[in-house]
């Protein structure tokens, strides 16, 4: 299957955490001064008009985006999802190994205490 391109409009928002060091208006001025994909990378996008629904406390509406989304083929999406799941599996193995090492270390320390007491 070929890739499909979908064009749609979305609301552009900035979250509170993004405006702690700079106001939303300063960020918008920066985007206007340097209008490229890097300038707008901090923006989040939601369905057009949805930000008015009341579920976006802590978000500042800054504009409307016209987005062109090129969807990958279903086979490519499956391959990407498998890669993502494999990465999650790798990370969970590392976390489990670290937890096991920590438990073994605690056991060793407790065993050392009982040997010292004897």
N, C-alpha and C positions, 0 to 999 in steps of 0.2 A: 504494500500500500504506500502511496506517495504521501509526503508530508502535506498538511493542510494549514493554510493561513487564515486566522480569524481576526477581524478588526472589531474593536469595541471601545467604548468609553468607560472610564473609571474615575472615581474620586481619589485625589492624591492627598495623603495625610502625613503629618509628622507626630510622632509620639512624644509624651512628656520627657522621657529619658533623653531624647534627641535635642531638647531645647533647654537643658540645664545650664550649659555653658554659653549658649547663643540663643537669642529669641527666634521664633519661627519667622518673623519678618526679616531678620538678618540672613537666615538660611535661604529664604526665598530670593532676597537680593543677590546672594552669591550664585544661585541657580540662574537667575536672569542675566547676570554678568558673564557667566561661563556656561552657556547652554549646551552641555554635552551629557553623555550618559553618566559620567563620573559625578557631575554636579548634582544630579537627581538620584543618585544611588541610595540615599538615606530615606527616600520617600517610600511609603507603603500605599498600596492601592486596594480599594474595595469597590464593590458594585456601585454603579452610579446612583446617587441619592441615598445610599444606605447609611452614610455617616449621620444623617438627620434622624435616624431611628432611635437614638438615645442610648445605643449600646457602645458608644465610642467616647466615653468620658476619658479624659487624659490624652485625647487626640485633637490636633488642630487641622481643620480643613484648609488646604493651601491652593487647591486648583483642580482642574479637570484634565485628565490625561486621555489621549487617543493612543491606544495600544495596538500594536500589531503582534500577534502571538503566532509563532509557527510551531505547530504541534508535530512531535516526532511520530514515526510510524509505531503501531502497536508493538511490533517486535523490538524496536529500539527502547520503548518505554519499559517493556518487560526486562530487557537486558540491564537498563539503568536501575530498575527496582531490585533486581537480583544483586547487582553490585552494591547497592545501598544496604541491603540485608546482610550481605557478606561482611561489610564494614561494621555493622552493628554487632554481628556475631564475633568478629575479631576483638572489638572493644569490650564486649561482655566477658570474653575469655580472659582478657588482661585484667579486668576488674576482679574476676573470680580468683585468678592466680594471686593477685595482690591481697585479697581478703584471706586466702588460705595461708599465705606467708605471714600475715599479721597474726593469725590464730596460732600458727606453729611457733612463732616467736613468743607469744604469750605463754604457751604451754611450756616451752623451753625455760623461760624465766621462772615459772612456777616450780618446775622440776628442780631447777638450780636451788631454789629456796629450801625445798625439802631435803636436798643433799647436804646443804650447809647446816641444817638443824640436826642432822644425824651424827 
